[in-house]
Amino acid sequence: MSRPKAGVSHPVFARLFARCGAVAERLGAGAHRDELLAGLEGRVIEVGAGTGLNFAHYPASVAEVAAVEPEPYLRARSTEAASRAPVAVRVVPGVAAALPFADGAFDAAVASLVLCSVPDQGAALDELRRVLRPGGELRFYEHVRAEAPSLARLQRALDLGWPHLAGGCHTARDTVSAIERAGFTVVACRRFRFRPGVLSTPVSPHAIGRAIRHA
């Protein structure tokens, strides 16, 4: 069995992603991040930290955030953001399918607009479950497969080429179901449409929620 790559490099897409993220933050994504992280406590792992947009939204009840980001440009941006965060944030290289932490090391995990782009979604979720303590919480904020059949068909068609242009991003993943299959119980989930730009219709269906790791 091959080991997951230790990192990824998407220099062009990473810069576009950073710009789009900043725009989306002003148009409503910042409020989504507040909702995602509200009430978190203890030691937290965040996978796919990107430019560190979540960092400013962590509540003071969080003791530490270990933020994993494999892409060099994005990791440098998130390291800058960590220096301004209201809580302690440590940015480390790594990929979601091979997290560099011990079993049960964290009280909570955060996956924010990343489970669309990991090469193996099941492996990434298995790793998140592994590093969470029994009863630990997974917070997720992801664009997901549309519930409307017509948009879901469009997403499946776009996924023939979209991932090659968008840093591995898939538009049609049923991420909430994948979380449940990975050994979590989804205890809260809000589905909504968010379209901060004219080209974002295929990735406009979103879900924010909480899931508990089975013992």
N, C-alpha and C positions, 0 to 999 in steps of 0.2 A: 504494500500500500504506500503510495507517495505521500510525503509530508506536505502540508500547506506551505506556500511561499511565505517568507518572513516579512514581505512588504510588497507594495504595489507602487507603480509610478504612472500617473496620468497628468503630466505637467500642464497641458493645455486645458483639459477638462477641469482640473483642480482650480485653476484661476477663474474659469467661468463659473464654477460651482460657488466659489467664494463671493463673487459679485452678485450672483442670483440670491444667495443666502442672505446677504445684507439687505437687499431689496425686500425679500419676503419677510424679514424680521420687522421692517417698518410697516408692512401691510397686514400684519396680523400674526405672523409666526411667533413673535415674542410672547404674545398672550398664550399661544398654544404651549410654549415652553414653560411658562408659569404654571399652567394647568398640569403639565406632565410631571413636574418636579415637586409640586406642593406637598408638604408633609413628610418628605423623605428624611430619614435619620440614619446615623451610623456611618459605616464605611461603604462606599459606593464604587462600582466599576461602570464606566461608560465606554462602550465600544463605538468605533467610528466617530471620534470626537470632531472631525472636520476642522473648522476654523475656531472651534471653542465657543460657538454661540450659546450653548447651554450654560456655560460657566457662570455668567452673571445672574442666572435665575435660580441657582441652588440656594435653598434656605439655610439659615445659620445652624439648624439642627444636624446638618451633615458634618461629620467629623473629618472626612477625607474623601477625595475623588481620585481614583486611578483612571486616567483617560487614555485609551488605546487608540492610536491612529497610525495606519501603515504608510500613508502617502507623504513623502518628504515635505512638499510645499505646504500642505495642510497641517502637518505636524508642527512646522515652524510657526505658522499662524496661531495654532492652538496654544503653543508654548508662550507666545506673547500674551494671549488672552488669559492664560493661567496666572500670570503675574498681576493681573488686575482683578482677579476673582475675589468674591467676598468670603470664600471658604478655601481650604488648602486643596490645591489641585496639582497632581503629578502626572505629566504627560509622558507616555512611554511608547516605543515602537512595538508593533505586533499586529497580528491578524485575528479576526474573530474566531476562526476555526482552530486556533492554537494559542490560547491566552496564557501569558507567562506568569500564572498565579496558582497557588495551591487550592486544593479542593475546599469548598466552604469558606473561602477567605472573606466574603463580602456579605453585608446585610441586604444590599439591594443592587440591582443592575439597571442600566439605562441603555436603550437602543433607540436612537433618534435618527430617522431618515437614513438608515444604513442597511437594514435587512432586505431592502430592495436590490442592493448591489453586491452583497457577499456572494462568492462563487457557489457556495454550498450552504443554503439557508439552514438545513437540518443540522449540519455540523456546527454552525455558529450557535444555534440555540442549545445544542447539547453542551457546548463549552460554557455558555452562560449559566446553564443549570448546574454544571459541575462546580463552578467557582462560587455559587450562591450557597449560603447555609440552608439547611432544611427550614422551610417556612419563609425563606427570603422572598423578596418581591422584585418582579421585573416590571419596569415602566417602559412603555413603548409608544412611540409617535412615528407613524409610518404612512406613506402613501400605499394604497392597497388595491386589489382587484375591485372593479366597480360592481355594485349590486345590480345596476341597470344592464340588461343583456346586450344592448347595442354598444354601449361603451366598453363592456368587457370583451366583446368581439374585436373592437378596434384595438384594445390593449394587446390582445393575443397576436394580432397581425403585426402591430408595431414591434413587438418583442423579437421579431425575426431580424431586425436591424438596430433598434434603439440601443440595446446594451453596448454595441460596438462604438456608438457615437457618444454615449453618456456615462463613461467610466464603469461599465458593467451593470448599470441600473436596469431593472426589469419593471415594466409597468403593470403586469398582470398577476403578480404573486398574491396568493391568498394567505397573507402573513398571520392573521389572527388564528386561522385554523392550524397553521404550522406551529404556532406557539403552544396550542393545546396538545398537538401530537408529540411535542418535545417534553411533555411531563409537567406542564403548568396548568393551573386552573385560572381561567380569565374571570376575574371578579368584577371588573368594570370595563366598559368599552363604549366610547362615543364615536360614531361615524359621522362624517361631514364632508362637504366639498370645499376645497380651498384652491383658488385659482389666482395667484398673484401676478400672472402674466398671460399674454394671449396664446403662448405656445404650451401652456401647462395643463390644458384640458386632459390629456391622457393620464396625467399623474395627479389630477384634482381630487379623486376619492381618498380620504384620509381616515385614520383611526388613531385615537389616543386612548390608552387604557392601562390597567394594572393586572398583573397575573402573579399567582403565588406558586412557588416551587413545591412540588409534592415531596413529602418526606422520603 
